[in-house]
Structure formats: structure tokens, C-alpha cells
Amino acid sequence: MDVFEAIKSRRSIGRVKADEVPAELIEKILEAGTYAPSHFRTEPWRFFVLREGGREKLGEVLADITKAELGDSDSNGNADKIERARKNPLRSPVIITVAVEPSDEAKVILKEEYAAVSSAIQNMLLAAHALGLGAVWRTGKICYEKKVSEFFGLSENGEVLGFIYLGYPDMEAGPIERTNFKNKTTWID
């Protein structure tokens, strides 16, 4: 697949089939992430592949966080929210959690470490698309909770930047309109 075609045709695929994704394809996606640019070659990305029981373990962490936030878990609405949080990781057969472990070298700028990991995620999304897989980068407040970082064994400075839900597409993603780059670009000669 041509790189320009991949960029323009990639879409977030939120519904995927339960079919297992071969480890070889997951490894290609992980490798693509490692080719992202990183200042001073710090390679601050960390990847965690969750399948089968790993997704359920993450679901328990998310349910615990949700329960702590809601307080009264006995009310019907709260119980439903907690159960939804528990089941969220089961929406795809594979989740690749992507985290940043920033370098502590004095010359390294923290924002650049985050930018490098975000670039790795984009590489991974494009690789998944090129391999015929559906993927969506999920974030949200719960993603950045300390308990989530602890679950993945990250350092005090480490942080999860998102969950890539991955599988074979179970939906058709239609075309998307983008603002023409000309409306967002200034040429300075």
C-alpha cells in the first residue's frame, strides 16, 4: 500500500471481530512503532500486548478506578458504569497499550518524549491498516490514572498514552472530510 494512500484511507475502527490476530502481525505493528523519530534516540516508548486474560486483568483495574470515582457502587446506574469499565477491554481480541518512559538525561525535553511516542502510535495505526486490521487509539481520563501506570509497572515518570484496540474490522469506515491544508498553512518566504 502506498504511504499516501495509507495515510488518507486509514480510519479509526471501533468495531472488530473476535477472531485471533496472529502474533506475527502484532509484531510487525510493534516494530513499525519503533521506527518513529525520537530526539537523542531515547526511544521512550513501551508496549504491552494484552490478549485473552490480560484484557480481563486490565478490565478489573478499570472497574476499580471507576468504582473509586463513583463512590456508591450499589446504585444501579453506578453498577452499570463499573461493569462497562470492566468489559471495555473485551471489545477487541488485542490491545496494545502504549506508554512513555521519559529519559532523565538533562538535554532531553519532556514534550519531545511524548511526541516520539505519539509518532510511534501513528506508525502502528498505519501498519495495522496496511495489514488489513482495524485499530482505534483510545484514551480518556482513566488512561492517565496512576493505577493504570502501576498495573503496567511504569516508573514514577512513566505514563500510559493510550490503548490501541486491534482486530479484524467488523464495520465499514466511510470517507472523512478534512479541512484543506491550505486553510491551516502559512507560507513564509
Backbone as numpy.savetxt, mean C-alpha at the origin, in Angstrom:
# Nx Ny Nz CAx CAy CAz Cx Cy Cz
4.32 -4.40 -22.09 3.47 -3.22 -22.09 4.37 -1.98 -22.09
4.08 -1.07 -22.98 4.80 0.20 -23.07 4.60 0.99 -21.77
5.66 1.66 -21.32 5.59 2.36 -20.04 4.53 3.47 -20.05
4.38 4.18 -21.16 3.37 5.24 -21.23 1.96 4.65 -21.21
1.78 3.53 -21.88 0.49 2.85 -21.85 0.18 2.38 -20.42
1.18 1.84 -19.74 0.99 1.36 -18.37 0.60 2.51 -17.44
1.28 3.62 -17.57 0.98 4.77 -16.71 -0.44 5.27 -16.95
-0.82 5.37 -18.21 -2.14 5.93 -18.53 -3.29 4.95 -18.28
-3.02 3.66 -18.33 -4.11 2.70 -18.20 -4.22 2.07 -16.80
-3.24 2.30 -15.94 -3.30 1.74 -14.59 -4.42 2.40 -13.80
-5.19 1.59 -13.11 -6.28 2.08 -12.27 -6.23 1.35 -10.94
-6.78 1.98 -9.93 -6.94 1.31 -8.65 -8.05 0.29 -8.80
-7.73 -0.95 -8.47 -8.69 -2.05 -8.58 -9.02 -2.52 -7.17
-10.19 -2.14 -6.70 -10.58 -2.43 -5.33 -11.26 -3.77 -5.14
-11.70 -4.39 -6.22 -12.33 -5.71 -6.11 -11.50 -6.72 -6.89
-11.03 -7.72 -6.17 -10.23 -8.77 -6.79 -10.79 -10.14 -6.41
-10.43 -11.14 -7.20 -10.86 -12.52 -6.94 -10.05 -13.11 -5.79
-10.56 -14.16 -5.21 -9.87 -14.83 -4.09 -8.74 -15.74 -4.57
-8.57 -15.89 -5.88 -7.54 -16.77 -6.44 -6.16 -16.42 -5.92
-5.38 -17.44 -5.63 -4.01 -17.25 -5.14 -3.15 -16.57 -6.20
-2.29 -15.68 -5.77 -1.33 -15.03 -6.66 0.00 -15.74 -6.49
0.59 -16.25 -7.57 1.85 -16.98 -7.45 2.97 -16.11 -6.83
3.78 -16.73 -6.01 4.89 -16.03 -5.34 5.81 -15.37 -6.36
5.99 -15.99 -7.53 6.89 -15.40 -8.54 6.41 -14.02 -8.98
5.09 -13.86 -9.10 4.56 -12.55 -9.50 4.73 -11.54 -8.38
4.49 -11.97 -7.16 4.66 -11.07 -6.01 6.12 -10.62 -5.93
7.05 -11.54 -6.16 8.47 -11.20 -6.11 8.85 -10.22 -7.21
8.25 -10.33 -8.39 8.51 -9.35 -9.46 8.05 -7.96 -9.04
6.92 -7.91 -8.38 6.37 -6.63 -7.91 7.28 -6.03 -6.83
7.73 -6.88 -5.91 8.65 -6.41 -4.86 9.95 -5.89 -5.46
10.47 -6.63 -6.44 11.72 -6.19 -7.08 11.54 -4.85 -7.78
10.39 -4.65 -8.43 10.12 -3.38 -9.09 10.18 -2.23 -8.09
9.69 -2.47 -6.88 9.74 -1.45 -5.84 11.15 -1.03 -5.50
12.08 -1.97 -5.56 13.47 -1.67 -5.18 14.22 -0.84 -6.21
13.61 -0.63 -7.38 14.25 0.19 -8.40 13.80 1.64 -8.35
13.09 2.01 -7.31 12.71 3.41 -7.13 13.95 4.23 -6.78
13.94 5.51 -7.12 15.07 6.35 -6.74 15.07 6.61 -5.24
16.26 6.67 -4.65 16.37 7.08 -3.25 17.65 7.88 -3.09
17.51 9.06 -2.48 18.67 9.92 -2.27 19.69 9.21 -1.40
20.93 9.34 -1.76 22.04 8.72 -1.04 21.92 7.20 -0.99
21.09 6.64 -1.87 20.90 5.19 -1.96 20.58 4.54 -0.61
19.74 5.19 0.15 19.38 4.67 1.47 18.41 3.49 1.40
17.67 3.38 0.30 16.69 2.31 0.13 15.84 2.13 1.39
15.06 3.16 1.76 14.35 3.15 3.04 13.07 2.31 3.07
12.75 1.62 1.98 11.52 0.84 1.93 11.67 -0.49 2.64
10.55 -0.93 3.20 10.45 -2.25 3.80 9.12 -2.83 3.33
9.14 -4.11 2.95 7.96 -4.77 2.42 7.57 -5.95 3.31
6.28 -6.11 3.52 5.75 -7.23 4.30 4.62 -7.85 3.49
4.78 -9.11 3.12 3.77 -9.80 2.31 2.86 -10.59 3.24
1.58 -10.29 3.18 0.60 -10.98 4.01 -0.32 -11.80 3.11
-0.37 -13.09 3.40 -1.30 -13.99 2.73 -1.96 -14.81 3.81
-2.99 -15.52 3.47 -3.66 -16.44 4.37 -3.77 -15.89 5.79
-3.15 -16.56 6.78 -3.26 -16.17 8.17 -2.65 -14.82 8.50
-1.70 -14.36 7.71 -1.10 -13.05 7.94 -2.12 -11.93 7.83
-3.05 -12.08 6.90 -4.11 -11.07 6.74 -5.03 -11.07 7.96
-5.29 -12.26 8.49 -6.14 -12.35 9.68 -5.47 -11.72 10.89
-4.16 -11.90 11.03 -3.43 -11.28 12.13 -3.50 -9.76 12.03
-3.34 -9.22 10.83 -3.47 -7.78 10.65 -4.89 -7.34 10.99
-5.88 -8.13 10.59 -7.27 -7.81 10.89 -7.52 -7.69 12.39
-6.88 -8.53 13.19 -7.03 -8.44 14.64 -6.45 -7.13 15.17
-5.31 -6.73 14.62 -4.70 -5.45 15.03 -5.63 -4.29 14.68
-6.17 -4.31 13.47 -7.06 -3.23 13.04 -8.34 -3.21 13.89
-8.85 -4.39 14.24 -10.04 -4.46 15.10 -9.73 -3.91 16.49
-8.57 -4.23 17.04 -8.18 -3.72 18.36 -8.08 -2.19 18.35
-7.48 -1.65 17.31 -7.35 -0.19 17.20 -8.74 0.46 17.12
-9.59 -0.11 16.29 -10.94 0.43 16.12 -11.73 0.35 17.42
-11.59 -0.77 18.11 -12.28 -0.94 19.41 -11.81 0.10 20.41
-10.51 0.36 20.48 -9.97 1.35 21.41 -10.46 2.75 21.07
-10.60 3.05 19.79 -11.08 4.37 19.37 -12.55 4.58 19.68
-13.35 3.52 19.52 -14.80 3.64 19.68 -15.23 3.59 21.13
-14.45 2.96 21.97 -14.82 2.87 23.37 -15.86 1.80 23.62
-17.12 2.12 23.43 -18.21 1.19 23.73 -18.39 0.21 22.57
-17.82 -0.96 22.72 -17.93 -1.95 21.64 -19.22 -2.75 21.72
-20.02 -2.50 22.74 -21.25 -3.25 22.90 -22.39 -2.72 22.03
-22.29 -1.46 21.65 -23.37 -0.92 20.81 -23.29 -1.60 19.44
-24.45 -1.79 18.84 -24.53 -2.53 17.58 -23.71 -1.88 16.47
-23.80 -0.57 16.35 -23.04 0.13 15.32 -21.54 -0.03 15.50
-21.08 0.06 16.73 -19.66 -0.09 17.01 -19.17 -1.51 16.75
-19.98 -2.48 17.12 -19.61 -3.88 16.88 -19.45 -4.13 15.38
-20.32 -3.53 14.58 -20.22 -3.67 13.12 -18.94 -3.03 12.59
-18.59 -1.86 13.11 -17.36 -1.17 12.67 -16.13 -1.98 13.03
-16.13 -2.56 14.21 -14.99 -3.37 14.65 -14.86 -4.61 13.76
-15.97 -5.23 13.46 -15.95 -6.43 12.61 -15.51 -6.08 11.19
-15.93 -4.93 10.70 -15.51 -4.48 9.37 -14.01 -4.26 9.32
-13.46 -3.65 10.37 -12.01 -3.44 10.45 -11.28 -4.78 10.46
-11.83 -5.75 11.18 -11.23 -7.09 11.26 -11.21 -7.76 9.88
-12.26 -7.55 9.10 -12.39 -8.23 7.80 -11.74 -7.48 6.65
-11.39 -6.22 6.83 -10.82 -5.44 5.73 -9.63 -6.13 5.05
-8.69 -6.71 5.79 -7.55 -7.35 5.12 -7.91 -8.60 4.32
-9.13 -9.08 4.45 -9.53 -10.28 3.73 -10.11 -9.96 2.35
-10.08 -8.69 1.96 -10.65 -8.27 0.68 -9.81 -8.70 -0.51
-8.57 -9.13 -0.27 -7.72 -9.60 -1.37 -6.86 -10.74 -0.85
-6.41 -11.61 -1.76 -5.61 -12.75 -1.31 -4.20 -12.37 -0.85
-3.75 -11.18 -1.25 -2.41 -10.72 -0.88 -2.47 -9.25 -0.50
-1.75 -8.91 0.57 -1.52 -7.51 0.91 -0.02 -7.35 1.03
0.50 -6.36 0.34 1.90 -5.99 0.54 1.88 -4.69 1.34
2.33 -4.78 2.57 2.43 -3.59 3.40 3.77 -2.95 3.09
3.75 -1.65 2.84 4.97 -0.93 2.50 5.23 0.11 3.59
6.44 0.07 4.11 6.81 0.97 5.21 8.10 1.69 4.88
8.33 2.76 5.62 9.58 3.52 5.52 10.37 3.30 6.81
11.65 3.05 6.65 12.60 3.02 7.78 13.65 4.06 7.42
13.45 5.30 7.86 14.34 6.39 7.46 15.77 6.19 7.98
16.70 6.59 7.15 18.11 6.58 7.55 18.33 7.64 8.63
19.25 7.37 9.54 19.55 8.37 10.56 20.84 9.13 10.25
21.33 9.00 9.01 22.51 9.76 8.60 22.14 11.24 8.55
23.04 12.08 9.02 22.78 13.53 9.12 22.45 14.17 7.77
23.05 13.68 6.70 22.85 14.30 5.39 21.50 13.95 4.76
20.81 12.96 5.31 19.55 12.48 4.73 18.40 13.36 5.19
17.55 13.74 4.24 16.37 14.57 4.51 15.15 13.64 4.62
14.45 13.73 5.73 13.34 12.82 6.01 12.30 12.79 4.89
11.92 13.94 4.38 10.92 13.99 3.31 11.35 13.18 2.10
12.65 13.15 1.84 13.14 12.40 0.69 13.03 10.90 0.92
13.09 10.46 2.15 12.91 9.04 2.46 11.47 8.63 2.17
10.53 9.48 2.56 9.12 9.21 2.28 8.84 9.24 0.78
9.46 10.19 0.09 9.28 10.28 -1.36 9.80 9.02 -2.05
10.92 8.49 -1.58 11.49 7.28 -2.17 10.53 6.10 -2.01
9.94 5.96 -0.83 9.03 4.85 -0.59 7.75 5.02 -1.41
7.27 6.24 -1.54 6.10 6.49 -2.39 6.42 6.14 -3.84
7.63 6.44 -4.28 8.05 6.05 -5.64 8.10 4.54 -5.78
8.55 3.84 -4.75 8.57 2.37 -4.77 7.15 1.83 -4.92
6.21 2.44 -4.21 4.81 2.00 -4.30 4.29 2.19 -5.72
4.59 3.31 -6.33 4.14 3.54 -7.72 4.75 2.50 -8.65
6.03 2.20 -8.50 6.65 1.15 -9.31 5.91 -0.17 -9.14
5.55 -0.48 -7.90 4.87 -1.74 -7.61 3.48 -1.78 -8.23
2.77 -0.67 -8.18 1.44 -0.61 -8.78 1.52 -0.79 -10.29
2.51 -0.16 -10.91 2.69 -0.31 -12.35 3.09 -1.73 -12.71
3.95 -2.35 -11.91 4.36 -3.73 -12.17 3.17 -4.67 -12.06
2.34 -4.48 -11.03 1.15 -5.32 -10.87 0.25 -5.20 -12.10
0.06 -3.98 -12.56 -0.77 -3.74 -13.73 -0.19 -4.44 -14.96
1.11 -4.31 -15.15 1.77 -4.94 -16.30 1.66 -6.46 -16.25
1.55 -7.02 -15.06 1.43 -8.48 -14.89 -0.03 -8.96 -14.94
-0.95 -8.03 -15.19 -2.36 -8.40 -15.30 -3.07 -8.52 -13.96
-2.47 -7.99 -12.92 -3.06 -8.05 -11.58 -3.76 -6.73 -11.26
-4.71 -6.80 -10.37 -5.37 -5.60 -9.87 -4.75 -5.22 -8.54
-4.61 -3.95 -8.32 -4.02 -3.48 -7.07 -4.61 -2.13 -6.70
-4.65 -1.89 -5.39 -5.06 -0.59 -4.89 -4.18 -0.27 -3.69
-3.74 0.98 -3.60 -2.91 1.46 -2.49 -3.87 2.05 -1.46
-4.02 1.37 -0.34 -4.93 1.83 0.71 -4.13 2.44 1.86
-4.66 3.55 2.34 -4.05 4.24 3.48 -5.16 4.57 4.46
-5.05 5.69 5.08 -6.05 6.12 6.04 -5.45 6.20 7.43
-6.15 6.84 8.31 -5.66 7.10 9.67 -5.15 5.84 10.36
-5.86 4.75 10.22 -5.49 3.52 10.92 -4.13 2.99 10.45
-3.80 3.26 9.21 -2.53 2.82 8.63 -1.33 3.38 9.42
-1.48 4.58 9.94 -0.37 5.29 10.59 -0.35 5.10 12.11
-1.23 4.27 12.62 -1.28 4.02 14.07 -0.01 3.31 14.54
0.43 3.66 15.72 1.64 3.06 16.31 1.52 1.55 16.43
0.34 1.05 16.77 0.15 -0.40 16.90 0.39 -1.13 15.58
0.10 -0.47 14.47 0.35 -1.07 13.16 1.86 -1.16 12.93
2.57 -0.08 13.22 4.03 -0.10 13.09 4.65 -1.17 13.98
4.13 -1.29 15.19 4.64 -2.31 16.12 4.36 -3.72 15.61
3.20 -3.93 15.02 2.86 -5.24 14.46 3.90 -5.68 13.44
4.39 -4.72 12.65 5.37 -5.04 11.62 6.81 -4.94 12.11
7.00 -4.66 13.40 8.34 -4.64 13.98 9.19 -3.48 13.51
8.54 -2.36 13.19 9.28 -1.19 12.73 9.94 -0.47 13.91
10.97 0.27 13.60 11.66 1.05 14.62 10.79 2.21 15.08
11.27 2.95 16.05 10.55 4.13 16.55 10.32 5.15 15.43
11.24 5.21 14.47 11.13 6.16 13.36 10.43 5.58 12.13
10.23 4.27 12.13 9.59 3.62 10.99 8.09 3.86 10.99
7.50 3.75 9.80 6.07 3.99 9.68 5.53 3.28 8.44
4.35 2.71 8.56 3.68 2.12 7.42 3.15 3.26 6.55
3.39 3.16 5.23 2.88 4.18 4.30 1.70 3.68 3.49
1.39 2.42 3.60 0.21 1.94 2.91 0.18 0.44 2.76
-1.00 -0.02 2.39 -1.24 -1.42 2.12 -1.59 -1.54 0.64
-0.86 -2.37 -0.08 -1.21 -2.65 -1.47 -2.03 -3.94 -1.48
-3.32 -3.80 -1.73 -4.20 -4.96 -1.86 -4.05 -5.47 -3.29
-3.81 -6.77 -3.42 -3.37 -7.32 -4.70 -4.12 -8.61 -5.02
-4.50 -8.77 -6.28 -5.14 -10.00 -6.73 -5.51 -9.88 -8.19
-6.22 -10.89 -8.68 -6.70 -10.85 -10.06 -7.97 -10.01 -10.10
-8.07 -9.07 -11.04 -9.21 -8.15 -11.07 -10.56 -8.86 -11.14
-11.52 -8.31 -10.40 -12.89 -8.79 -10.43 -13.81 -7.61 -10.73
-13.30 -6.70 -11.53 -14.07 -5.52 -11.92 -13.40 -4.89 -13.14
-14.15 -4.12 -13.85 -13.61 -3.36 -14.98 -13.45 -1.92 -14.52
-12.25 -1.43 -14.60 -12.01 -0.03 -14.25 -12.12 0.80 -15.52
-13.01 1.74 -15.50 -13.23 2.56 -16.68 -12.17 3.63 -16.85
-12.29 4.35 -17.95 -11.34 5.43 -18.18 -11.49 6.52 -17.13
-10.44 7.26 -16.96 -10.46 8.33 -15.97 -9.99 9.61 -16.64
-10.61 10.69 -16.28 -10.21 11.99 -16.84 -9.17 12.62 -15.94
-8.14 13.12 -16.53 -7.11 13.84 -15.81 -7.07 15.27 -16.34
-6.75 16.18 -15.45 -6.55 17.56 -15.87 -5.35 17.59 -16.79
-5.47 18.26 -17.89 -4.37 18.34 -18.84 -3.15 18.96 -18.15
-2.01 18.37 -18.38 -0.79 18.85 -17.74 -0.54 20.33 -18.01
-1.04 20.84 -19.13 -0.83 22.24 -19.48 -1.47 23.18 -18.45
-2.54 22.71 -17.81 -3.21 23.51 -16.79 -2.48 23.52 -15.46
-1.48 22.67 -15.32 -0.74 22.54 -14.07 0.74 22.85 -14.25
1.11 23.35 -15.43 2.52 23.53 -15.77 2.84 24.96 -16.13
3.95 25.42 -15.60 4.50 26.72 -15.99 5.89 26.48 -16.56
6.14 26.98 -17.74 7.46 26.86 -18.38 8.26 28.12 -18.04
9.41 27.95 -17.50 10.26 29.08 -17.16 11.53 28.98 -18.01
11.65 29.90 -18.94 12.84 29.87 -19.84 13.88 30.86 -19.40
